[in-house]
Amino acid sequence: MDSQIFKAVMSRWVTGISVVTTTYEGEVQGFTANSFASVSIDPLLISMSVAKSLYAGELIQKSKTFAINVLTSDQIEWGKLFAGMYKDRENRFENILYNTTTTGCPILPGVYAWMGCSVYQTVDVGASNLILGEVEEAGILDDGEPLAYFQRQWGTFKAIE
Ligand SMILES: Cc1cc2nc3c(=O)[nH]c(=O)nc-3n(C[C@H](O)[C@H](O)[C@H](O)COP(=O)(O)O)c2cc1C
């Protein structure tokens, strides 16, 4: 089947936006991801798909630790920054006063929610790795509106009855 129709269907699937962060030997890296999903309650597992081309993915495989940062709509600039949309920003963490998980993965200030995970399993799926993460710690921070992504546009959630 043609991948265009696959992409068109997936673009009609509304997602939240997370920034996945990791650390290895003192270096921190992060990237925007909307493939984050819940997998299991027992054990506590989440999944995400990471392109093999991503350097941050290599660090995750080395350190076996990462954090999920769930963004608010006010944090759209971080969504873009960590997607590599600002080519002049080489160090994506510059000027961001972040906290860390117990394993040292950045938790961005004021995020909607976060999770600290260890790599439970990695499934090789061609151009990407499907990573299952075991949730070791988590938190809920500021109030706000969630950042959403739909048909290549940034937005937020609107409740209906
Ligand atoms: C809305 C959105 C969602 C994304 N989700 C993912 C994802 O789930 N997995 C992934 O590997 N890349 C994802 N990306 C792309 C990465 O964020 C992007 O390739 C990366 O930050 C580029 O890093 P680089 O410039 O260091 O290669 C997403 C990008 C956007 C704009």
The ligand as an SDF file (V2000), in Angstrom:
LIG
                    3D

 31 33  0  0  0  0  0  0  0  0999 V2000
    4.6540   16.9800   16.0180 C   0  0  0  0  0  0  0  0  0  0  0  0
    5.9240   16.1850   15.8910 C   0  0  0  0  0  0  0  0  0  0  0  0
    5.9820   14.9050   16.4300 C   0  0  0  0  0  0  0  0  0  0  0  0
    7.1460   14.1360   16.3040 C   0  0  0  0  0  0  0  0  0  0  0  0
    7.1680   12.8730   16.8360 N   0  0  0  0  0  0  0  0  0  0  0  0
    8.2610   12.0960   16.6960 C   0  0  0  0  0  0  0  0  0  0  0  0
    8.2960   10.7790   17.2310 C   0  0  0  0  0  0  0  0  0  0  0  0
    7.3580   10.3020   17.8560 O   0  0  0  0  0  0  0  0  0  0  0  0
    9.4260   10.0420   17.0440 N   0  0  0  0  0  0  0  0  0  0  0  0
   10.5060   10.5370   16.3530 C   0  0  0  0  0  0  0  0  0  0  0  0
   11.5000    9.8130   16.2170 O   0  0  0  0  0  0  0  0  0  0  0  0
   10.5080   11.7870   15.8520 N   0  0  0  0  0  0  0  0  0  0  0  0
    9.4270   12.5740   16.0120 C   0  0  0  0  0  0  0  0  0  0  0  0
    9.4060   13.8480   15.5040 N   0  0  0  0  0  0  0  0  0  0  0  0
   10.6010   14.3580   14.8190 C   0  0  0  0  0  0  0  0  0  0  0  0
   11.7130   14.7360   15.7930 C   0  0  0  0  0  0  0  0  0  0  0  0
   11.2840   15.6180   16.8080 O   0  0  0  0  0  0  0  0  0  0  0  0
   12.8230   15.4220   14.9520 C   0  0  0  0  0  0  0  0  0  0  0  0
   13.1870   14.5750   13.9040 O   0  0  0  0  0  0  0  0  0  0  0  0
   14.0520   15.6770   15.7380 C   0  0  0  0  0  0  0  0  0  0  0  0
   13.8610   16.6040   16.7890 O   0  0  0  0  0  0  0  0  0  0  0  0
   15.1170   16.2380   14.7990 C   0  0  0  0  0  0  0  0  0  0  0  0
   16.3130   16.2070   15.4900 O   0  0  0  0  0  0  0  0  0  0  0  0
   17.6820   16.4600   14.7500 P   0  0  0  0  0  0  0  0  0  0  0  0
   17.5350   17.8140   14.0680 O   0  0  0  0  0  0  0  0  0  0  0  0
   18.6840   16.4500   15.8770 O   0  0  0  0  0  0  0  0  0  0  0  0
   17.8570   15.3320   13.8110 O   0  0  0  0  0  0  0  0  0  0  0  0
    8.2760   14.6480   15.6290 C   0  0  0  0  0  0  0  0  0  0  0  0
    8.2180   15.9480   15.1030 C   0  0  0  0  0  0  0  0  0  0  0  0
    7.0560   16.7100   15.2310 C   0  0  0  0  0  0  0  0  0  0  0  0
    7.0070   18.1030   14.6610 C   0  0  0  0  0  0  0  0  0  0  0  0
  1  2  1  0
  2  3  1  0
  2 30  2  0
  3  4  2  0
  4  5  1  0
  4 28  1  0
  5  6  2  0
  6  7  1  0
  6 13  1  0
  7  8  2  0
  7  9  1  0
  9 10  1  0
 10 11  2  0
 10 12  1  0
 12 13  2  0
 13 14  1  0
 14 15  1  0
 14 28  1  0
 15 16  1  0
 16 17  1  0
 16 18  1  0
 18 19  1  0
 18 20  1  0
 20 21  1  0
 20 22  1  0
 22 23  1  0
 23 24  1  0
 24 25  2  0
 24 26  1  0
 24 27  1  0
 28 29  2  0
 29 30  1  0
 30 31  1  0
M  END
$$$$
